[in-house]
Amino acid sequence: MKKLLPLLLLTLVVVVSGCLGQAPVTTITCTGAGISDGVTITDFIFDFNEIYGGESVGLEMTVENLGGSDGLFESYQLFGPDFGTGAMQWEITSGSGSALDLAVDLSAPNQDLGIPGGMETILWTVKAPSGLTVETPFNFNIRETYEYQTSFSGILTVMSSTYLRTLPPEERKELIQSGGLTAQCHTGGPIKVEGAAGTHFVDPASSPKKIRFKVTNVGPGYPFYETGGDSNYDDISDTSMYRVHVKPTTGTVVCADQVKTLSRGQTGTFDCTFTAPTPSAKTDYTFQVDIEYYYWQDSAIAIKVLRPL
């Protein structure tokens, strides 16, 4: 044991020395990172897949907040078959009708505590047409709209050229290639936000530098947004479809209040600015940019109606 003691002490010194020689690493985390859903339709189902004409059947839709932000379940619209009271129409005998504005708050899940996100279930009873003479399949569609937000967090690293020359070659190369944006993430949701500084912040001039962000629709539907506009799908116009709202920011990173249209509802870009003070060594600046939007998603289910007995 006495012979082992010096060796153990030496090992401890090496480990501690290695830790002391490393610069602290700044990290950021985003809730729900990697999740591409927000208030999504998790269930849309009939009680039975086949019924006879004139019979009633239950229909259920469930939406759940799976992303990283609190959401607002705004509305739904049931469509596909012809609804009414005629012999060749489907009749909604109970429930809230084929369309409804809701505005139900659904909280985000807490991954650390294992708490699921907010959930809302809508139930209908529908009666099949009684005047059918042949077996007939029908497709039911549901469209939901909700309000959501994606928050981007990033770390801008500003340094002097004197400090940069003191770094090992690999670390120096990594910092330069990062373009000054050394860490980034975004909260989970159907809209993804990525940043690229575009130029490294070494001995930065006093003039503002531009930071470009890429917005990508990664969810199952499409965004829309209009200032002061309605959130129901029926009210979407050409001026609101495929749009997202970049909320204004002040401080380290300045973003103007702007509404951006995503090309074909899929991708878009926007710019913000950053004015860096002259650094004496290396400084990390943490910032956040919020993107808000409404989002719509569809789901479908089929049912077969047999000739009435």
Order of alpha helices (4+ residues) and beta strands (2+ residues): alpha-beta-beta-beta-beta-beta-beta-beta-beta-alpha-alpha-beta-beta-beta-beta-beta-beta-beta-beta-beta-beta
